[in-house]
Amino acid sequence: MTLTHGHGLTIEDLEAMPDDGRRYELIGGSIVVNASPAPRHQIALGNLNQLVRAACPAGHTTIFSPIDLDLPGPQRVEPDLVVVPDASIGPKRLCLPVLLLVELVSPTSVHWDLVIKRDAYAEAGVPHYWTIDTREGHEDFIAWQLEPGADRYEAAITSADRIDVILPVAVSTSLDDLFTP
């Protein structure tokens, strides 16, 4: 991950970045550049997408990265997986509201996913945020929930070996199965 420092970088600055296969995000006036994810990350993402899509409520769908999501600020992020109402799907990118955002934490994205993006998602009012650590030997799942009237998440479910949730979608699987091709 590379951080382009600068206060006040804009959506226009973000859109001027090269189309080079990297992931560019804008939060708090800084642009972050991420390399393409590793196969382990993508295997888990594909498996999770199938499980979440099967449990999606009516009028919602899942979309997985790369996809842009505009947040207030203006900020633009690329979450790994989104459960979004059909009305939030624009011609070029997603907009709020969204039901669930998921980030698969990689060795280079720990602080970004567990602090920076988590705070930005909470401030944007996203009610549910899941993180799944994909680092070998660090695998865990956290279901974060935004409490009504709050602007920060509380860890509702934490597990080192399973995903067992009913809100906002019902998903049950072992983390071993999630990482199995």
GUMI-53076 format. One record per residue: residue number from 1; residue in three letters; x, y, z of N, C-alpha, C in turn. Coordinates in steps of 0.001 Angstrom, whole numbers, plus 500000, padded with zeros to 6 digits. Each point is the difference from the previous one (the first is absolute). Layout:
N
ATOM pos code    npx    npy    npz   capx   capy   capz    cpx    cpy    cpz
ATOM NUM  ala      X      Y      Z      X      Y      Z      X      Y      Z
...
This chain:
181
ATOM pos code    npx    npy    npz   capx   capy   capz    cpx    cpy    cpz
ATOM   1  met 500845 498835 500000 499155 501165 500000 500892 501230 500000
ATOM   2  thr 499645 500971 499180 500717 501255 499919 499031 501124 500297
ATOM   3  leu 500374 500882 500897 499154 501130 500343 500526 501236 499306
ATOM   4  thr 499135 500666 499252 500341 501267 499375 499563 501085 500964
ATOM   5  his 500974 500552 500708 499677 501006 501007 499552 501284 499350
ATOM   6  gly 499166 500672 500681 499531 501278 499534 498651 500262 500595
ATOM   7  his 499857 501141 500547 498697 500360 500532 499231 500676 498890
ATOM   8  gly 498755 499626 499897 499162 500654 499014 500021 499385 498625
ATOM   9  leu 500563 498781 499854 499882 499344 498701 498519 499736 499749
ATOM  10  thr 499605 500030 498749 498583 499977 499634 499654 498799 499125
ATOM  11  ile 498718 499853 499733 499530 498976 499067 500658 500221 498638
ATOM  12  glu 500159 501244 499592 500660 500298 498722 501440 499483 499999
ATOM  13  asp 500712 500176 501121 501362 499471 500107 499981 498470 499902
ATOM  14  leu 499033 499383 500655 499868 498549 499957 499731 499525 498579
ATOM  15  glu 499095 500664 499310 499661 499593 498642 501131 500246 499011
ATOM  16  ala 500980 500820 500366 501158 500255 499142 501087 498939 500156
ATOM  17  met 499828 499081 500945 501001 498945 500203 499985 499079 498772
ATOM  18  pro 501149 499372 499716 500079 499165 498793 499142 498739 500111
ATOM  19  asp 499571 499493 498856 499261 498744 499941 501032 498889 499842
ATOM  20  asp 500602 499596 501119 501139 499082 499969 499743 498683 500739
ATOM  21  gly 498741 499708 500299 499673 498747 500658 500089 500051 501513
ATOM  22  arg 500459 501093 500553 500046 500149 501457 498674 500567 500483
ATOM  23  arg 499793 499873 501311 498776 500512 500618 500319 501329 500674
ATOM  24  tyr 499265 501043 499636 500190 501321 500566 498781 500373 500833
ATOM  25  glu 500244 500512 501208 498920 500423 500878 500325 501372 500560
ATOM  26  leu 498968 500768 500324 500151 501331 500569 499241 500059 501307
ATOM  27  ile 500731 500216 501094 499381 500171 501319 500739 501116 500714
ATOM  28  gly 499243 500928 500545 500588 501069 500790 500992 500851 499236
ATOM  29  gly 499816 500155 498699 500885 500838 499208 501289 499339 499576
ATOM  30  ser 500168 498708 500270 501194 499255 499587 499609 498879 499061
ATOM  31  ile 500845 499763 499012 499779 498901 499063 500894 498839 500408
ATOM  32  val 499396 498818 500056 500733 498784 500317 499998 499111 498766
ATOM  33  val 501166 499441 499681 500155 499117 498851 500266 498596 500530
ATOM  34  asn 499193 499049 499564 500162 498607 500417 500326 499128 498803
ATOM  35  ala 500898 499047 500200 500306 499024 498960 498835 499017 499880
ATOM  36  ser 499995 499241 498951 498984 498967 499830 500095 498996 501143
ATOM  37  pro 498862 499455 500438 500017 499047 501102 500618 498658 499607
ATOM  38  ala 500441 499268 501024 500591 498676 499816 498916 498959 499727
ATOM  39  pro 500372 498853 499415 499000 498957 499726 499201 499573 501238
ATOM  40  arg 500636 499869 501153 499302 499598 501234 498858 500972 500306
ATOM  41  his 500258 501264 499851 499002 501051 500212 498836 499812 499036
ATOM  42  gln 500294 499780 498722 498961 499885 498985 499186 498714 500137
ATOM  43  ile 500639 498919 500430 499260 498751 500247 498977 500228 501107
ATOM  44  ala 500442 500605 501102 499089 500270 501111 498885 500955 499566
ATOM  45  leu 500344 501010 499223 499001 500960 499535 498952 499325 499109
ATOM  46  gly 500437 499162 499086 499059 499292 499129 499069 499088 500776
ATOM  47  asn 500555 499252 500946 499181 499109 500819 499009 500784 500865
ATOM  48  leu 500479 501094 500586 499119 500816 500835 498893 500632 499164
ATOM  49  asn 500325 500473 498825 498987 500603 499129 498868 499005 499719
ATOM  50  gln 500336 498746 499737 498958 499005 499735 499084 499817 501207
ATOM  51  leu 500591 499939 501200 499202 499805 501211 499108 501204 500289
ATOM  52  val 500563 501198 499881 499240 501209 500302 498931 500236 498945
ATOM  53  arg 500332 499782 498741 499020 500198 498926 498785 499092 500210
ATOM  54  ala 500230 498765 500414 498895 499063 500234 499097 500459 501149
ATOM  55  ala 500530 500821 500901 499239 500450 501164 499498 501437 499882
ATOM  56  cys 500228 500639 498868 499631 501409 499804 498497 500210 500127
ATOM  57  pro 499599 501074 500675 498565 500306 500033 499501 500473 498636
ATOM  58  ala 498717 499901 499797 499393 500458 498744 500340 501468 499766
ATOM  59  gly 500244 500338 498745 500313 501381 499654 501446 500384 500245
ATOM  60  his 500841 499033 500348 501421 500224 500256 500820 499031 499151
ATOM  61  thr 501258 500330 499799 500918 499104 499322 501386 500163 500608
ATOM  62  thr 500882 499065 499679 501397 500125 500405 500809 500451 498793
ATOM  63  ile 500990 500809 500270 500957 500418 498988 501372 499918 500648
ATOM  64  phe 500955 499382 499283 501335 499874 500573 500992 500815 499182
ATOM  65  ser 501141 500250 500639 501007 500887 499411 500532 499429 498688
ATOM  66  pro 500435 500896 499133 500090 501440 500208 498682 500703 499681
ATOM  67  ile 499571 500833 500933 498815 500842 499824 500181 501240 500864
ATOM  68  asp 499675 501144 499456 500097 501246 500750 498723 500245 500785
ATOM  69  leu 500176 500529 501214 498887 500421 500848 500294 501412 500468
ATOM  70  asp 499091 500912 499714 500157 501376 500456 499458 500146 501409
ATOM  71  leu 500824 500615 500859 499622 500323 501370 499962 501517 500133
ATOM  72  pro 499342 500500 501046 500009 501442 500212 501430 500501 500205
ATOM  73  gly 500232 501230 499644 501308 500545 500334 500626 500946 499015
ATOM  74  pro 500089 499809 498745 499733 498783 499229 501135 498992 500154
ATOM  75  gln 499630 498763 500074 500946 498901 500116 499539 498888 499069
ATOM  76  arg 500938 499215 499503 499676 498877 499129 500861 498821 500418
ATOM  77  val 499356 498858 500228 500700 498798 500445 499675 498841 499075
ATOM  78  glu 500779 498932 500130 499752 498743 499294 499914 498880 501025
ATOM  79  pro 498815 499776 500559 499859 498889 500938 500131 498670 499269
ATOM  80  asp 500361 498965 500744 500117 498682 499381 498641 499428 499623
ATOM  81  leu 499004 500190 500852 498664 499463 499745 498971 500964 500578
ATOM  82  val 498919 500210 499265 498938 500915 500411 498658 499300 499834
ATOM  83  val 499134 500141 500992 498590 499647 499842 499276 501330 499888
ATOM  84  val 499390 500213 498847 499477 501315 499667 498568 499892 499492
ATOM  85  pro 499145 500961 500410 498663 500039 499398 500126 500323 498515
ATOM  86  asp 499113 499461 499217 500055 500228 498553 500024 501493 499656
ATOM  87  ala 499327 500822 500799 499935 501439 499735 501336 500708 500177
ATOM  88  ser 500975 499367 500656 501313 500611 500230 501008 499666 498907
ATOM  89  ile 499557 499297 498966 500897 499615 498907 499886 501035 498891
ATOM  90  gly 501074 500773 499828 500018 501014 498955 500654 499470 498741
ATOM  91  pro 500035 500800 498949 500587 499547 498744 501513 499780 500070
ATOM  92  lys 500695 500740 500885 501452 499860 500100 500473 499494 501348
ATOM  93  arg 499236 500235 501058 500440 499636 501343 498797 499859 500911
ATOM  94  leu 500283 499601 501231 498957 499851 501013 499910 501266 500841
ATOM  95  cys 498825 500197 500590 499829 501094 500951 499289 499444 501232
ATOM  96  leu 499959 500795 501031 499290 499611 501216 498502 500076 499746
ATOM  97  pro 499197 499257 500732 500375 499131 501094 500454 498620 499520
ATOM  98  val 500765 499330 500864 500344 498596 499810 499645 499274 501290
ATOM  99  leu 499735 498718 499894 499624 499207 501166 501222 499440 500721
ATOM 100  leu 500994 499549 499223 501171 499331 500573 501217 500278 499130
ATOM 101  leu 501121 500271 500653 501295 500084 499326 500908 498955 500621
ATOM 102  val 500813 499342 499167 500928 498979 500465 501388 500326 499466
ATOM 103  glu 500991 499923 500874 501403 500130 499592 500746 498754 500438
ATOM 104  leu 500776 499442 499073 500889 498898 500317 501373 500606 500266
ATOM 105  val 500447 499869 501216 501227 500646 500458 501209 499231 499493
ATOM 106  ser 500877 500720 499309 501238 499441 499465 501181 500538 500806
ATOM 107  pro 501188 499414 499841 501154 500491 500765 500257 501493 499831
ATOM 108  thr 499721 500543 498829 500277 501422 499773 498810 500904 500313
ATOM 109  ser 498853 499426 500399 498806 500835 500199 499467 499990 501426
ATOM 110  val 500765 499494 500953 499489 499834 501365 499492 501323 500570
ATOM 111  his 500842 501000 500067 499600 501294 500580 498913 500659 499152
ATOM 112  trp 500140 499908 498698 499039 500624 499084 498606 499421 500207
ATOM 113  asp 499877 498655 500033 498693 499350 500117 499431 500037 501414
ATOM 114  leu 500873 499850 501011 499511 499884 501376 499886 501329 500734
ATOM 115  val 500538 501057 499428 499908 501311 500654 499429 501049 499044
ATOM 116  ile 500718 500311 498936 499626 501109 499119 498656 499748 499315
ATOM 117  lys 499883 498874 499311 498747 499724 499283 498858 499722 500979
ATOM 118  arg 500291 499299 501081 498953 499732 500989 499413 501317 500511
ATOM 119  asp 500850 500967 500317 499515 501297 500488 499214 500746 498918
ATOM 120  ala 500496 499965 498761 499296 500679 498895 498634 499370 499760
ATOM 121  tyr 499913 498673 500057 498723 499323 499791 499013 500330 501127
ATOM 122  ala 500502 500048 501231 499130 500343 501135 499489 501431 499870
ATOM 123  glu 500890 500921 499664 499589 501400 499838 498988 500152 498872
ATOM 124  ala 500074 499139 498990 499052 500041 498878 498663 499346 500347
ATOM 125  gly 499915 499355 501166 498748 499397 500438 499732 498609 499469
ATOM 126  val 501045 499305 499537 499825 498627 499518 499723 499113 501226
ATOM 127  pro 498838 499333 500049 499611 499305 501228 500809 498750 500348
ATOM 128  his 500546 499307 498991 500720 498753 500270 501302 499980 499210
ATOM 129  tyr 501078 499580 500680 501331 499917 499398 500657 498730 500502
ATOM 130  trp 500425 499149 499073 500704 498781 500373 501443 500095 499558
ATOM 131  thr 500894 499482 500843 501400 499863 499609 500397 498541 500153
ATOM 132  ile 500735 499522 499006 500525 498640 500024 501488 500097 499743
ATOM 133  asp 500790 499566 500967 501452 500082 499874 500480 498829 499152
ATOM 134  thr 500666 500282 498901 500466 498952 499088 501460 499636 500228
ATOM 135  arg 500663 500652 500962 501415 499719 500229 500171 498610 500612
ATOM 136  glu 500914 499220 499442 500279 498651 500524 500286 500081 501497
ATOM 137  gly 499287 499178 500773 500214 499963 501442 499264 501085 500768
ATOM 138  his 499327 500892 499310 499266 501094 500649 498518 499982 499652
ATOM 139  glu 499531 498957 499350 498638 499971 499502 499004 500250 501137
ATOM 140  asp 499139 500961 499805 498882 500199 500910 498922 500801 499300
ATOM 141  phe 498827 499984 500608 498821 500675 499461 499448 500921 501076
ATOM 142  ile 499688 501235 499613 499341 500932 500917 498805 500607 499269
ATOM 143  ala 498837 499904 500632 498797 500672 499513 499834 501256 500841
ATOM 144  trp 500205 501155 499371 499860 501297 500664 498577 500494 499757
ATOM 145  gln 499421 500618 501018 498646 500519 499870 499974 501443 500488
ATOM 146  leu 499340 500842 499232 499835 501405 500354 498786 500112 500914
ATOM 147  glu 500226 500455 501191 498890 500161 500935 499180 501222 499601
ATOM 148  pro 498678 499947 500152 499157 501144 499624 500476 501288 500690
ATOM 149  gly 500136 501050 499202 500433 501289 500519 501491 500122 500238
ATOM 150  ala 500741 498930 499763 501445 500026 500231 500731 500257 498688
ATOM 151  asp 501255 500408 500120 500810 500210 498798 501236 499111 500020
ATOM 152  arg 499930 498907 500782 501081 499023 499995 499424 498612 500209
ATOM 153  tyr 500769 499028 499530 499554 498609 500069 500368 499356 501330
ATOM 154  glu 499187 499033 500367 500297 499090 501095 500143 498612 499397
ATOM 155  ala 500959 499220 500491 500173 498632 499520 498857 499151 500554
ATOM 156  ala 499089 499565 499125 498844 499215 500415 500338 498516 500087
ATOM 157  ile 500826 499511 499070 500400 498591 499969 501479 499944 499625
ATOM 158  thr 500752 499215 500738 501413 499771 499693 500247 498499 500056
ATOM 159  ser 500655 499464 498961 500272 498568 499973 501318 499723 499298
ATOM 160  ala 500742 499060 500537 501272 499610 499396 499847 498845 499026
ATOM 161  asp 498794 499400 499904 499881 498844 499116 498707 499915 499198
ATOM 162  arg 499009 500863 500296 498710 499889 499309 499391 501362 499709
ATOM 163  ile 499126 499986 499002 499091 501112 499763 498612 499449 500274
ATOM 164  asp 499369 500491 501044 498635 499610 500359 499230 501267 500344
ATOM 165  val 499287 500534 499032 499246 501233 500201 498594 499848 499435
ATOM 166  ile 499096 500798 500530 498651 500039 499439 499657 501400 499495
ATOM 167  leu 500738 501019 500455 499754 501368 499562 501227 500585 499325
ATOM 168  pro 499909 500692 498940 498783 500332 499267 499584 498905 499025
ATOM 169  val 500870 498988 499813 499670 498822 499198 500464 498781 500776
ATOM 170  ala 499310 498892 499830 500343 498780 500720 501081 499234 499236
ATOM 171  val 501171 499875 500629 501124 499282 499406 500625 499130 501076
ATOM 172  ser 500281 498754 499659 500666 499088 500913 501001 499159 499224
ATOM 173  thr 501271 500118 500364 501059 499223 499350 501243 500037 500873
ATOM 174  ser 500871 499036 499802 501278 500056 500694 500960 500868 499191
ATOM 175  leu 500955 500611 500686 500991 500783 499274 500861 499089 499135
ATOM 176  asp 500243 498764 500445 500745 499055 499151 499288 499799 498664
ATOM 177  asp 498676 499823 500036 499250 499825 498747 500040 501257 499150
ATOM 178  leu 499996 501161 500648 500027 501247 499257 501289 500128 499181
ATOM 179  phe 501110 499488 500532 501294 500117 499324 500325 498816 499096
ATOM 180  thr 499058 499054 499872 500229 498816 499161 499524 500237 498582
ATOM 181  pro 500888 499768 499015 499582 500188 498593 498890 499044 499599
